[in-house]
């Protein structure tokens, strides 16, 4: 893998990790289109570290408040919201891995993301006529619903941020807190992925992994930096969009993309 390919994958990871369009779905799609082999485990781990740094850089005040007072309702809600994804990953890990490699349901999952976003916007606009929940009004059922949607988003093509923000909006949480809670949820999600990848790296050794995929140190650094920088601006952009705009634009994008992918999977077979 050369530096340009590493930067491209870093940009895709950083941008789509936080925009509601599915990072895993786009990685699968771009790998199919450009013939890019799946990144080495160590490189993929570094991309995740890059996006994790982006969340820390934008939400450092929220994270600091949690660290200062770890025993608080928000911490409990984050734990509750994380449990369904952990259960899904342990129960269906092998199936998800096969679906990721084949991209079999990619078109359908992009369309499902579109449906989630449209539904969330419709429910949010209806809720706006009443009283929206603030951070202090959140309850365990809100966290559980959001967590279940995050678990569903393990499938490539279903956006994690889109699913969790949609879940938060459907539970009448105000838009700013919905986005912030979604991005705070990404921290244990990314850390969980890093833990699983680190276990595999310990088995094969990072040096062996890098050598087997011919990835230079420069390419790893370039990919990590691009994921972190693009991810930083993607988080800030989403916080602004959620507060001031709607998700309909992303819904249209994923609907068009899902339709094109589905047509190719069922008929034309240019990529799949």
Buried (B, 14 or more C-beta within 10 A) or exposed (E): BEBEBBBBBBBBBBBBBBBBBBBBBBBBBBBBEEEBEBBBBBBBBBBBBBBBBBBBBBBEEBBEEBEEEEEEEBBEBBEBBBBBBBEBBEEBEEEBEEBBEEBBBBBBBBBBBBBBBBBBBEBBEEBEEEEBBEBEEBEEEBBBBBBBBBBBBBBBBBBBBBBBBBBBBBBBBBBBBBBBBBBBBBBBBBBBBBEBBBEEBEEEEBEEBBEEBEBEEEBBBBBBBBBBBBBBBBBBEBBEBBEEEBBEEBBEBBBEBBBBBBEBBEEEEEBB
